[in-house]
Amino acid sequence: MSTGIEAAGLSETQRQIVDLVREFARTHIEPHAAEWDRVRYFPRDVIAELGKLGFLGMVAPEAHDGMGLDTVTYALALEELAAADAGVAAAVNSHSALPTTLLARHGTPRQQERWLKPMARGTVLAGVALAEPEAGSDIAALAARAAQRDDGWALDGIKAWVTNGTTADLVIVFARTAAGISAFLVPTDAAGYRPEAPADTMGMRTASTGVVVLRDLRIPADHLLGDDGQGLVYAVEGTDAGRLGVAALAVGIARRALEHAVAYCSERRQFGRALREFEAVQFKLADMATRVDAARALAHAAAARHDRGEDGAAAASMAKLFASEAAMWVTTQAIQLFGGYGYMRDFPVEKLFRDAKAMELYEGTSEIQRLNVARGLTAGR
Ligand SMILES: Cc1cc2nc3c(=O)[nH]c(=O)nc-3n(C[C@H](O)[C@H](O)[C@H](O)COP(=O)(O)OP(=O)(O)OC[C@H]3O[C@@H](n4cnc5c(N)ncnc54)[C@H](O)[C@@H]3O)c2cc1C
């Protein structure tokens, strides 16, 4: 069966990237993903291998040792990773979308030399600490504070749900200064950076997501990223790329659920026939495939817009909204087609269903994406 990617008219470079990531994911990630999920294991060694192949530097400019890939190709690679394990794909996206993009755009040459190049080469893993226990959708309400000291900054606050937060080497922390909200480069070995144990999440259990407490965390003055008070502007800039990444993850999850469902419906027999011979089953599979391909097409259209430098906030929200809801729907149908076995941990589709749910929540919930899309429709009226 065509996964739809083959039909998407890939360039030679895209074909090579997809083949390389698919081969790696099928060999080094997918065979272990169920066990990692069961014991909540973050495969740092596998992420390091991905780094050696250049896949932590996909969106970093070539001048900074990255691959300098366009966003469509980045989405294709993330889809392959997510089809094997969405947690690993989320770790890569949390490293790439916001930290890499912001360092490339706003970092000083010294910051780029110290952080961006090792990030692109995969020897430094990064994450983002924006949300807080009392500030999720309403991110402008964040309460973490950064006070200027003679020799730099002192950060205090609590950050929630930091993907890679317990394992990263560098986290971009957003905190309030006298000038507004600012972004800081925080090495996780700084005294005062205290990650709690990874959260016991429903899905995405291979991504190390958890609370980080910042207590009198001291960093030098040159760890401010960009201009003081511009943090929210930067967060919004990075968010589009992050949302396109989540859309690609959702496509990967949905595609894998569809592939499992097609295989199972060909093997499983009831009433003397393979399930796939029942028209009701065929209709379900057809609807699943249609949503997978539609989600990918929307994600790639939004990614292409992002690459052209157009204002693509509403398009990124639309892609993330549609793809995450498609993933939730497709994985629900996959469980239905597996019947009672679909509800069992021994079979792969319940994990995909649990992983899919996160897509509707992080990088902005579906409600927040709808507000963005609606805002785009009424802008200027
Ligand atoms: C797996 C996972 C990984 C994450 N990784 C990171 C990370 O790496 N870094 C980071 O900073 N954050 C991360 N987050 C945090 C994530 O971005 C927030 O959870 C998300 O933005 C929602 O915020 P909240 O959980 O506080 O929900 P709330 O904002 O409290 O929302 C609760 C409900 O109210 C709805 N709601 C809120 N406001 C409105 C409104 N105006 N209109 C209509 N409905 C509304 C929401 O849609 C939702 O249904 C992660 C979250 C998860 C689950």
PDBQT file of the ligand as one rigid body, heavy atoms in Angstrom, charges set to zero:
ROOT
HETATM    1  C1  LIG A 401       3.248  16.096  26.218  1.00  0.00    +0.000 C 
HETATM    2  C2  LIG A 401       3.411  17.563  26.427  1.00  0.00    +0.000 A 
HETATM    3  C3  LIG A 401       4.608  18.183  26.126  1.00  0.00    +0.000 A 
HETATM    4  C4  LIG A 401       4.779  19.547  26.354  1.00  0.00    +0.000 A 
HETATM    5  N1  LIG A 401       5.994  20.124  26.094  1.00  0.00    +0.000 NA
HETATM    6  C5  LIG A 401       6.202  21.422  26.406  1.00  0.00    +0.000 A 
HETATM    7  C6  LIG A 401       7.500  22.023  26.266  1.00  0.00    +0.000 A 
HETATM    8  O1  LIG A 401       8.466  21.388  25.837  1.00  0.00    +0.000 OA
HETATM    9  N2  LIG A 401       7.660  23.319  26.649  1.00  0.00    +0.000 N 
HETATM   10  C7  LIG A 401       6.622  24.066  27.127  1.00  0.00    +0.000 A 
HETATM   11  O2  LIG A 401       6.822  25.238  27.442  1.00  0.00    +0.000 OA
HETATM   12  N3  LIG A 401       5.384  23.534  27.260  1.00  0.00    +0.000 NA
HETATM   13  C8  LIG A 401       5.151  22.232  26.933  1.00  0.00    +0.000 A 
HETATM   14  N4  LIG A 401       3.894  21.686  27.090  1.00  0.00    +0.000 N 
HETATM   15  C9  LIG A 401       2.830  22.523  27.630  1.00  0.00    +0.000 C 
HETATM   16  C10 LIG A 401       1.696  22.769  26.643  1.00  0.00    +0.000 C 
HETATM   17  O3  LIG A 401       2.100  23.676  25.665  1.00  0.00    +0.000 OA
HETATM   18  C11 LIG A 401       0.458  23.232  27.440  1.00  0.00    +0.000 C 
HETATM   19  O4  LIG A 401       0.013  22.120  28.181  1.00  0.00    +0.000 OA
HETATM   20  C12 LIG A 401      -0.638  23.727  26.523  1.00  0.00    +0.000 C 
HETATM   21  O5  LIG A 401      -0.274  24.927  25.903  1.00  0.00    +0.000 OA
HETATM   22  C13 LIG A 401      -1.954  23.947  27.269  1.00  0.00    +0.000 C 
HETATM   23  O6  LIG A 401      -1.786  24.655  28.464  1.00  0.00    +0.000 OA
HETATM   24  P1  LIG A 401      -2.431  24.089  29.810  1.00  0.00    +0.000 P 
HETATM   25  O7  LIG A 401      -2.079  22.670  29.906  1.00  0.00    +0.000 OA
HETATM   26  O8  LIG A 401      -2.063  24.994  30.912  1.00  0.00    +0.000 OA
HETATM   27  O9  LIG A 401      -4.003  24.148  29.580  1.00  0.00    +0.000 OA
HETATM   28  P2  LIG A 401      -4.955  25.414  29.847  1.00  0.00    +0.000 P 
HETATM   29  O10 LIG A 401      -4.420  26.613  29.173  1.00  0.00    +0.000 OA
HETATM   30  O11 LIG A 401      -5.263  25.498  31.292  1.00  0.00    +0.000 OA
HETATM   31  O12 LIG A 401      -6.267  24.946  29.076  1.00  0.00    +0.000 OA
HETATM   32  C14 LIG A 401      -7.220  24.037  29.628  1.00  0.00    +0.000 C 
HETATM   33  C15 LIG A 401      -8.378  23.930  28.646  1.00  0.00    +0.000 C 
HETATM   34  O13 LIG A 401      -8.976  25.219  28.462  1.00  0.00    +0.000 OA
HETATM   35  C16 LIG A 401      -8.978  25.548  27.086  1.00  0.00    +0.000 C 
HETATM   36  N5  LIG A 401      -8.772  26.993  26.916  1.00  0.00    +0.000 N 
HETATM   37  C17 LIG A 401      -7.818  27.775  27.479  1.00  0.00    +0.000 A 
HETATM   38  N6  LIG A 401      -7.943  29.023  27.049  1.00  0.00    +0.000 NA
HETATM   39  C18 LIG A 401      -8.993  29.053  26.194  1.00  0.00    +0.000 A 
HETATM   40  C19 LIG A 401      -9.627  30.065  25.418  1.00  0.00    +0.000 A 
HETATM   41  N7  LIG A 401      -9.192  31.330  25.398  1.00  0.00    +0.000 N 
HETATM   42  N8  LIG A 401     -10.701  29.717  24.663  1.00  0.00    +0.000 NA
HETATM   43  C20 LIG A 401     -11.142  28.433  24.643  1.00  0.00    +0.000 A 
HETATM   44  N9  LIG A 401     -10.583  27.426  25.347  1.00  0.00    +0.000 NA
HETATM   45  C21 LIG A 401      -9.523  27.741  26.108  1.00  0.00    +0.000 A 
HETATM   46  C22 LIG A 401      -7.824  24.762  26.485  1.00  0.00    +0.000 C 
HETATM   47  O14 LIG A 401      -7.971  24.605  25.098  1.00  0.00    +0.000 OA
HETATM   48  C23 LIG A 401      -7.944  23.455  27.245  1.00  0.00    +0.000 C 
HETATM   49  O15 LIG A 401      -8.934  22.650  26.676  1.00  0.00    +0.000 OA
HETATM   50  C24 LIG A 401       3.708  20.321  26.865  1.00  0.00    +0.000 A 
HETATM   51  C25 LIG A 401       2.479  19.688  27.144  1.00  0.00    +0.000 A 
HETATM   52  C26 LIG A 401       2.325  18.339  26.941  1.00  0.00    +0.000 A 
HETATM   53  C27 LIG A 401       0.998  17.710  27.259  1.00  0.00    +0.000 C 
ENDROOT
TORSDOF 0
